[in-house]
């Protein structure tokens, strides 16, 4: 572009001739600070009724966020996991997932929208220019920052607009409850399920191999037999879960060799029944030494003495094996006289 195409007044500087005939440029800054445009007041700044309307709108959004959080919790409780609904145009989806996503999304959106509307309509929008300063803060700078903070707090009307403040606190306090409720998905509540098995008074001891009820005569001295509760079948959908707690090992020891008084009382003619589940990490115990009456867990070598209350004599297990009290019914079959006296398997936070 030639110089003829630019009007003279648009040139960034004025050229002057020196006494030597050279051209000098006047000392003018072509990038001078244009300054800030004049501040334009918003309708909320000059009309208290408009400010009240904005305040109510922000409070409404925060309140809607609280209601959505309550809806999130209610949906989690009300909708079963397997329930599906038809949502156009998505199709069939999980009712629980849809309700949780919608309510949590509304709760978070309303908090954000309320904060944005508050900032745009009620907080001060005066633009302030400040000079750069060194990274280290001087005492004067610190004082200025605190003064600016107090001024910003005043201009935000946080203290004056109590309705906004209280509803915002309520929304921010309730949203984290959504995360707390989600902890429920870590698994079903154990309640007292770990304390009970299928064993109860009158249930027969059934041989795991033959699926036939056991008589005392079926168990020889020095042998190891595995049993399950009467009525538990391998084709049951919860078989693995129940057998993991109810699996039983039965040995026959000479009554004179039984050292523990309670073990002798809970046995029948030297036939004793103990949980097959190791109290260390729940491995099935399957190795029996008939001379010492010791059983060994093959996983980590925890060893239990079945002639002395199945106490731990070696290895990492921390508790003796629970014993099942047994007797013989009128038909001559071995039966349980109740459930185990303490929880089966690895120790948990409370026992007994």
Phi and psi in degrees as a GROMACS rama.xvg file:
@    title "Ramachandran Plot"
@    xaxis  label "Phi"
@    yaxis  label "Psi"
@TYPE xy
-82.9756  164.279  UNK-2
-69.1549  -22.1488  UNK-3
-67.9758  -23.42  UNK-4
-79.787  -14.5851  UNK-5
-99.3299  127.508  UNK-6
-64.2762  151.251  UNK-7
-64.7768  -31.9318  UNK-8
-72.9186  -14.3644  UNK-9
-88.5833  -2.4594  UNK-10
-67.6677  140.096  UNK-11
-72.2771  -14.2679  UNK-12
-152.069  167.117  UNK-13
-106.11  128.168  UNK-14
-92.2091  135.069  UNK-15
-129.947  144.288  UNK-16
-88.905  135.506  UNK-17
-87.8577  175.449  UNK-18
-66.5698  -19.3986  UNK-19
-90.7909  0.860356  UNK-20
92.7996  -5.83279  UNK-21
-80.4487  164.098  UNK-22
-101.312  130.741  UNK-23
-115.54  151.778  UNK-24
-102.939  131.51  UNK-25
-62.5655  148.485  UNK-26
-80.9036  79.7097  UNK-27
-127.324  140.591  UNK-28
-87.1497  110.867  UNK-29
-71.0173  -11.9461  UNK-30
-115.505  44.3191  UNK-31
-65.252  149.815  UNK-32
-63.8013  116.768  UNK-33
-73.8242  -11.7394  UNK-34
82.8701  176.665  UNK-35
-94.9481  143.609  UNK-36
-65.5671  156.549  UNK-37
-61.0738  140.006  UNK-38
-70.7421  133.253  UNK-39
-106.267  123.492  UNK-40
-74.1  141.784  UNK-41
-83.1611  165.208  UNK-42
-64.003  -31.7044  UNK-43
-69.7713  -22.9292  UNK-44
-75.0097  -24.537  UNK-45
-115.78  -10.7246  UNK-46
-126.505  109.313  UNK-47
-65.3663  -28.9615  UNK-48
-65.9094  -39.998  UNK-49
-65.008  -38.2335  UNK-50
-63.3224  -38.9401  UNK-51
-64.6427  -39.1357  UNK-52
-62.6  -42.3911  UNK-53
-64.3016  -38.7731  UNK-54
-62.2658  -43.6548  UNK-55
-65.9587  -36.2003  UNK-56
-64.5301  -43.2187  UNK-57
-64.7405  -44.2232  UNK-58
-61.7437  -38.313  UNK-59
-60.9966  -43.1381  UNK-60
-64.0389  -42.9032  UNK-61
-64.7485  -40.2889  UNK-62
-65.0882  -41.363  UNK-63
-61.373  -35.865  UNK-64
-62.59  -42.0619  UNK-65
-62.4714  -43.444  UNK-66
-64.0647  -38.3073  UNK-67
-65.7851  -37.7359  UNK-68
-63.9893  -41.4179  UNK-69
-62.2012  -39.7979  UNK-70
-63.1344  -36.9354  UNK-71
-58.9922  -49.0246  UNK-72
-65.5134  -42.1886  UNK-73
-63.8276  -40.1192  UNK-74
-62.8692  -39.873  UNK-75
-62.1529  -35.6101  UNK-76
-81.9205  -36.9846  UNK-77
-81.4886  -38.1717  UNK-78
-92.942  126.554  UNK-79
-70.3749  157.263  UNK-80
-63.632  -34.9313  UNK-81
-91.4263  5.55341  UNK-82
-83.1002  133.878  UNK-83
-122.536  151.949  UNK-84
-132.538  158.886  UNK-85
-97.9909  119.95  UNK-86
-118.885  116.968  UNK-87
-78.0528  136.21  UNK-88
-97.7982  16.6057  UNK-89
-72.079  -41.9544  UNK-90
108.994  -155.769  UNK-91
-80.7347  121.975  UNK-92
-136.726  168.958  UNK-93
-66.9474  126.48  UNK-94
-63.4755  -37.2584  UNK-95
-66.363  -47.8467  UNK-96
-63.7732  -40.9301  UNK-97
-64.1019  -45.9791  UNK-98
-67.8589  -39.3128  UNK-99
-65.0807  -43.6292  UNK-100
-64.9624  -42.8135  UNK-101
-67.0874  -48.391  UNK-102
-66.7631  -41.9096  UNK-103
-67.5566  -38.6764  UNK-104
-62.7278  -42.8141  UNK-105
-65.0592  -40.9078  UNK-106
-60.9168  -46.1288  UNK-107
-71.6088  -39.7223  UNK-108
-63.0893  -41.8255  UNK-109
-67.2149  -34.8567  UNK-110
-64.3273  -45.749  UNK-111
-65.1903  -44.8044  UNK-112
-65.1836  -38.7428  UNK-113
-63.9675  -41.87  UNK-114
-64.7736  -40.6252  UNK-115
-66.2451  -44.2812  UNK-116
-65.2271  -37.9009  UNK-117
-60.463  -46.9926  UNK-118
-66.1323  -37.1754  UNK-119
-80.9999  -23.6731  UNK-120
-113.336  -27.2118  UNK-121
-117.526  -34.9259  UNK-122
-71.2974  155.197  UNK-123
-63.958  136.844  UNK-124
-116.805  21.0644  UNK-125
-71.6053  125.825  UNK-126
-80.5973  133.556  UNK-127
-123.424  129.102  UNK-128
-98.5221  136.297  UNK-129
-136.516  145.139  UNK-130
-78.1152  149.256  UNK-131
-65.6943  150.961  UNK-132
-135.506  162.47  UNK-133
-58.9607  159.93  UNK-134
-61.9643  -42.914  UNK-135
-69.3105  142.476  UNK-136
-96.4011  124.238  UNK-137
-82.1726  159.255  UNK-138
-55.2605  -36.896  UNK-139
-64.6938  -37.7752  UNK-140
-66.0969  -42.9281  UNK-141
-60.1954  -42.7179  UNK-142
-63.0706  -39.5314  UNK-143
-65.8542  -40.4194  UNK-144
-60.986  -45.3499  UNK-145
-64.1325  -38.9721  UNK-146
-65.2358  -41.6057  UNK-147
-63.5399  -38.8594  UNK-148
-62.9773  -44.6983  UNK-149
-64.6175  -38.9151  UNK-150
-65.471  -40.7631  UNK-151
-63.5407  -39.8996  UNK-152
-63.6161  -37.7968  UNK-153
-68.6867  -43.9469  UNK-154
-70.0295  -27.0762  UNK-155
-71.3134  -13.4126  UNK-156
60.3629  28.5794  UNK-157
-62.4348  -40.967  UNK-158
-75.9885  -29.5844  UNK-159
-79.9932  -40.2493  UNK-160
-88.6629  79.1954  UNK-161
-67.0905  -32.0546  UNK-162
-63.3067  -44.4138  UNK-163
-63.4877  -46.732  UNK-164
-59.6457  -47.3623  UNK-165
-67.8833  -42.1339  UNK-166
-69.5711  -34.192  UNK-167
-64.31  -44.3217  UNK-168
-60.0299  -40.0858  UNK-169
-64.0995  -43.4203  UNK-170
-65.3473  -45.19  UNK-171
-67.1227  -30.6416  UNK-172
-74.7791  -29.8422  UNK-173
-90.1485  -28.683  UNK-174
-56.2721  -42.2122  UNK-175
-60.3945  -19.3796  UNK-176
-61.0957  -27.8592  UNK-177
-60.8256  -42.8209  UNK-178
-67.2449  -35.2147  UNK-179
-65.1026  -41.9646  UNK-180
-63.8358  -34.6836  UNK-181
-64.7242  -19.1623  UNK-182
-61.5644  -19.6562  UNK-183
-60.8703  -25.3995  UNK-184
-75.9622  -2.18713  UNK-185
-65.4912  -17.7236  UNK-186
152.49  168.58  UNK-187
-67.5637  148.678  UNK-188
-65.0644  132.208  UNK-189
-69.131  -27.277  UNK-190
49.6186  -124.563  UNK-191
-116.205  23.0797  UNK-192
-63.4117  -31.809  UNK-193
-72.1823  -13.2071  UNK-194
-91.8908  -7.29183  UNK-195
-131.221  149.802  UNK-196
-127.648  -173.868  UNK-197
-75.802  -9.29152  UNK-198
-69.8616  135.26  UNK-199
-152.568  170.337  UNK-200
-61.7594  128.465  UNK-201
94.1973  -8.43478  UNK-202
-75.8232  131.754  UNK-203
-75.5236  151.468  UNK-204
-88.4859  116.141  UNK-205
-107.084  131.088  UNK-206
-63.901  129.824  UNK-207
-66.7719  -28.1605  UNK-208
-86.2643  -44.8819  UNK-209
-95.3083  -15.0597  UNK-210
61.7596  28.4644  UNK-211
-116.533  147.395  UNK-212
-60.5745  149.132  UNK-213
-98.8771  140.157  UNK-214
-107.837  156.188  UNK-215
-55.7094  -32.9579  UNK-216
-69.1343  -16.8935  UNK-217
-77.0714  -10.7111  UNK-218
-113.78  112.092  UNK-219
-86.9639  155.774  UNK-220
-62.5233  130.23  UNK-221
89.6473  -3.48567  UNK-222
-94.0637  162.45  UNK-223
-125.117  123.052  UNK-224
-123.974  139.947  UNK-225
-104.277  139.031  UNK-226
-135.466  162.685  UNK-227
-135.91  165.268  UNK-228
-71.5314  148.776  UNK-229
-59.8136  134.101  UNK-230
96.2225  -11.6192  UNK-231
-91.3902  115.613  UNK-232
-113.592  151.857  UNK-233
-65.8985  -24.2534  UNK-234
-84.2465  -3.81987  UNK-235
-66.2689  140.76  UNK-236
-66.5712  -25.0947  UNK-237
-104.955  22.0266  UNK-238
-59.7531  -48.3828  UNK-239
-62.3056  -40.1021  UNK-240
-66.1597  -40.4357  UNK-241
-77.4383  -39.1944  UNK-242
-69.1338  -24.9435  UNK-243
-64.926  -21.3853  UNK-244
-105.375  -27.9117  UNK-245
-102.261  -4.79434  UNK-246
-56.907  135.996  UNK-247
-128.01  143.002  UNK-248
-119.414  136.698  UNK-249
-122.43  129.038  UNK-250
-130.112  158.95  UNK-251
-118.184  123.28  UNK-252
-121.643  144.986  UNK-253
-59.231  129.319  UNK-254
-52.0564  -33.4609  UNK-255
-68.7081  -19.5002  UNK-256
-88.4948  -7.28921  UNK-257
-82.1099  121.03  UNK-258
-91.703  -29.3225  UNK-259
-87.9178  129.148  UNK-260
-65.4397  -45.1496  UNK-261
-64.7798  -39.0652  UNK-262
-59.0367  -41.4739  UNK-263
-65.845  -40.4748  UNK-264
-67.4888  -33.0701  UNK-265
-87.9391  0.694167  UNK-266
-99.8643  178.383  UNK-267
-135.987  108.943  UNK-268
52.469  41.5679  UNK-269
86.3866  -5.47592  UNK-270
-83.8885  116.294  UNK-271
-116.965  147.211  UNK-272
-125.078  124.218  UNK-273
-128.057  156  UNK-274
-61.7039  139.434  UNK-275
-84.1958  -8.29483  UNK-276
-91.8041  121.109  UNK-277
-63.2843  141.268  UNK-278
-83.748  7.50307  UNK-279
-87.5087  -73.0918  UNK-280
-127.266  12.9078  UNK-281
90.4677  15.699  UNK-282
-70.5126  150.232  UNK-283
-76.8107  131.311  UNK-284
-86.4715  133.072  UNK-285
-142.321  -0.159557  UNK-286
-110.167  122.504  UNK-287
-127.493  133.733  UNK-288
-110.845  109.414  UNK-289
-70.8693  -23.6753  UNK-290
-73.4622  -41.0133  UNK-291
-98.0022  -11.0799  UNK-292
63.8129  30.3098  UNK-293
-97.7535  141.722  UNK-294
-115.946  143.356  UNK-295
-120.429  131.343  UNK-296
-82.3227  124.773  UNK-297
-72.2033  -13.2933  UNK-298
-76.3193  -53.5411  UNK-299
-133.8  18.8031  UNK-300
63.5678  26.0824  UNK-301
-65.7051  134.461  UNK-302
-121.327  135.22  UNK-303
-124.414  142.835  UNK-304
-98.4784  106.219  UNK-305
-74.6125  -10.4067  UNK-306
-90.8176  -3.81958  UNK-307
-135.434  54.9744  UNK-308
70.3211  18.2685  UNK-309
56.523  35.4117  UNK-310
-70.9207  156.369  UNK-311
-79.9585  125.6  UNK-312
-113.959  -9.36662  UNK-313
-164.02  148.755  UNK-314
99.4642  -179.922  UNK-315
-82.0993  -7.76679  UNK-316
-60.7533  141.151  UNK-317
-103.796  -6.75806  UNK-318
-141.324  154.312  UNK-319
-69.0771  160.209  UNK-320
-72.9371  135.955  UNK-321
-65.604  140.296  UNK-322
-102.229  143.519  UNK-323
-102.793  125.894  UNK-324
-75.9285  128.161  UNK-325
-128.813  164.037  UNK-326
-155.446  -176.197  UNK-327
-115.847  131.731  UNK-328
-83.5124  -174.251  UNK-329
-65.3637  -25.0429  UNK-330
-89.5199  0.0540158  UNK-331
89.1145  11.2174  UNK-332
-96.8778  149.517  UNK-333
-73.8477  134.807  UNK-334
-138.109  157.353  UNK-335
-83.112  148.429  UNK-336
-103.61  13.8717  UNK-337
154.582  -166.754  UNK-338
-92.4853  174.226  UNK-339
-59.523  147.531  UNK-340
-76.1256  -18.1394  UNK-341
-143.757  165.309  UNK-342
-59.1061  147.979  UNK-343
-91.8317  148.108  UNK-344
87.0527  -158.718  UNK-345
-56.8617  143.427  UNK-346
-65.0996  141.229  UNK-347
-121.59  -168.372  UNK-348
-62.2787  -23.3022  UNK-349
-141.109  141.149  UNK-350
-124.804  149.999  UNK-351
